Amino acid sequence: MSQLVWLLDRGAALVAYPSLYLAVLTGIFYNTEVFGILHEGARRIHVELSVFAMLVTLLHAGLGIVDAWFVLSGQAPAPAYSMSYFLGGVVVGVGALLMLVVAVLGFTDAKRFDQPWGPRAVHGFAYGGFVFGTIHAAAIGTDIAGLVVPLLGPSVMFLVYVLLLRVLVLRGGVPSVSPG
């Protein structure tokens, strides 16, 4: 039973992370019209993609709790690293989940939040949740070990680049190009 839970947990994680990545990427373009076709595409898929990503993330979290219980109770083999490192990775994953849930609440229950923590600021917690999720994946994601340096790092740096470009455009630091 523990092996089935482990496989389902890892499978959910391997779907959740790229989905969250795409949700963050489309979220960057969502409210920035100057990005043209990227903005239009983001407006079409961001919400649905984000809902899918959160559902798969919640599935991963539920299965991860069961998997962690199997490891801690001795019903499943311990990871190749220390138990304190494992628990630290689990705590970082829980932190990621909590930040993502707060970000979703900023969007779905906007009336709950007042200034200075308006719904847009609270929805910005999605970036923090994604960063914590990335740390969680790199730290204890056994399926991702060979991908951390060649894929995970550069893809996160691309998100940072796009986010900084968005900030520059919104602050007027990059001249906009108007057609015609």
C-alpha positions, 0 to 999 in steps of 0.5 A: 500500500505504501508503494502505491501511495508513493507512486501516486504522490510522485505522479501528482507532484510531477503534474502539479509542478509544471501546472503551477509553473504555467499558472505563474507564467500566465499570471504574469501576463494576465493583467499586462496588455502591453504583452499583446498575444501573450496577454490574450493567451493568458486571459484565456487559460490562466484561471482554468490552468490555476484551478487545475494546478491547485487541484493537483497540488491538493491531491499531492498534499493529501497523498504526501501527508499519507506518504510522510506518515508511512515513512515516519511510522516505519511502514515505508523505507526511509529516504536516503537522507536524514529524517530531519532533512525529510521533515524540513522538506515536508514543512517547506511543502506545507508552507508552499501549500498555505501560501498558495491557498492564501493566494487563491483566497485573495482571488476567490474571496476578495472581500475578505482582504482590506488595504494594505493587503488587498486582493491583488497583493494577497494573490501575489502570495502565489509567487511565494508559494511557487518559490517554496514549492520549488525549494520543496521539489528540489529538496525532497523530490526524488524524481527531480534530482537529475533535473534540478541543475539543467532544467529547474534552475533555468526555468525559474530564472526565466520566470524571474526574467519575465516578472522583472520585464513586467515590472519594468514595463508597468513602471515605464522603464521599457518603451512600449511598441505601438503597431503601425 
